[in-house]
Amino acid sequence: MELMSGNEAIAQGAWEAGARIGVAYPGTPSTETLEAFAEKEGVYAEWCVNEKVAVEVGIGASAAGARVLATMKHVGVNVAADPLFTAAYTGVGGGLVVLAADDPGMYSSQNEQDSHYYARAAHIPLLDPADSAEALAFTRDAFELSERFDVPFFVRSSVRVSHTKTPVECGPRVEVPLKAYEKDPGKWVMMPAFAKPRRKVQLSRIEDLRAWVEDCPFNRVEQRGSAAGVVCAGAAYQHVVEALPDASVFKLGCTWPLPAQALRAFADSVDALYVVEEASEYLTEGVRALGIDVAEFAAPLPQDGELSPGLIRAAFGLETPAHAVAPENLPSRPPALCPGCPHRLVFKELTRLKAIVTGDIGCYTLGALPPLSAMDTCVDMGASVSMAHGFELALEGTEHRPVVAVIGDSTFAHSGLSSLISTVYNRGSGTVCVLDNRTTAMTGRQGNPFNGETLQKRPSRELDLEGVVRSLGVEDVRTIDPHDALAVRRALKDATSSDELSVLVFRSPCVLLERTRKPAFEVTGDCTACGVCPTLGCPAIAKDAETGCADIDPDLCIGCGQCAQYCAFGAIVQPEPAAKGGSHE
């Protein structure tokens, strides 16, 4: 036995099942899954530019006869939905398993959604592990089931399952021969003439799945008493059994399709049946659709966020264990850009410009928070460029503030390029800032096409970002050092004063890539307490409570010198390195 996170266990299960290929775009809480898979013997794994491409690569490899694991977070399923819905028609060659990692509570996401609905809409079976042991077993078995029913299988996790470590028992790898590919347009060419008969195949498959799920080994009934029964799945199961030790539980391991007859039998065995789920009504709707009465809680469960045993007990009108009350007036600790972050001065200058800033997904989303407060919008990957074009269209012919899109290098490759192509094609204007920190920073510093680093460190090509943009027809393309405040200011002023479309590439590595520190800066007695340097939002800079003067924490400061460029009084200085003395015995 060993401890594994749910993500690590899913990777282990795929490896044990003989999966040869892993594809993904990194996204919390799914990222570590493919990173763990990539370290296994005898596999190939890659970061793709986005989830749609990852699934399409996976479908191709599956058609060629290989077992494939594709991983993504819940919003990545939105991007991958196009090929997934059609893959439910084509079916598979080698087993194809897709991890959909949901984020109830939105710890690192822009929305809260339930991937169960994708399984139901696409008619793709979904397995719902509640811990790492189940994550391993469900994933391992999903490959054989995928081939048996000729359909991709979802494995759904949530942040609690993905990141919690629980005991697992690992097994050996099963080497599965590559299935021979045979030309079959009726299966793989989804033009109407072939898609119509494949729809019939899909409907027949659904009936087979509904029969299989009635005796599915992933579902189990834990009969404890007849007063109350609870239907639940995934991480919610762990909270239910802790909160309600006397209740009978129908733990669903397969949540699409639902086992209709088994659920009806369970409902008949208890006086009242409840459904407990996180931030969703998927299971409640599904159970009621089977004609089963679902009892009302004494107090409603919260409609958003993660559940806890205390919340479940409260919903049943039970007392909750006493707990310590948090002290009042604790200072907040919002997330912030790291000391020395190359994005900081871009946002500072955008604030000075009073620009309308359409933002994107990544570290730079933190530019929306005080004191920078530089970002106006953030919707999804690539939306910054598209929304900036929309702003320009709506404001055309009016006096308006500059419109600037801000996007990272990895997100630009993910979906920003297609947005820029559309803007160029439609002769759009405005300014696009690509914040190229040479990595996919927010999810753990993964590679992307514009830094040329692959998941398994294979030989690669670093794409020429500026060259790609120029090839699209953008004439005003510039590269700027984002640590040079004056250069950033001039570039933004010039670009936003132009009537033409401009793309500014602010290139400097993420500070967590280089991890180099110079001597910390200090504040001298010349400080006038003007308050400018704290507006940079650097965690190393604070105000002295008594004097109002700036105070720099030497343990946090990495010596980047950004703040010194904004001090009009020369009161922020970097001490000379101490001279090395002679040796003493």
Secondary structure, 3 states (H helix, E strand, C coil): CEEEEHHHHHHHHHHHCCCCEEEECCCCCCHHHHHHHHCCCCCEEEECCCHHHHHHHHHHHHHCCCCEEEEEEHHHHHHHHHHHHHHHHHCCCCCEEEEEEECCCCCCCCCCCCCHHHHHHHCCCEECCCCHHHHHHHHHHHHHHHHHHCCCEEEEEEHHHHHCEEEECCCCCCCCCCCCCCCCHHHHCCCHHHHHHHHHHHHHHHHHHHHHHCCCCCCEEECCCCCEEEEEECHHHHHHHHHCCCCEEEEECEEECCCHHHHHHHHHCCCEEEECCCCCCHHHHHHHHCCCCCCCCCCCCCCCCCCCHHHHHHHCCCCCCCCCCCCCCCCCCCCCCCCCCCCHHHHHHHHHHCCEEECCCCHHHHHHCCCCCCCCECCCCCHHHHHHHHHHHHHCCCCCCCEEEEEEHHHHHHHHHHHHHHHHHCCCCCEEEEEECCCECCCCCECCCCCCCCCCCCCCCCCCHHHHHHHCCCCEEEEECCCCHHHHHHHHHHHHHCCCCEEEEEECCCHHHHCCCCCCCEECCCCCCCCCHHHHCCCCEEECCCCCCEEECCCCCCCCCCHHHHCCCCCEECCCCCCCCCCCC
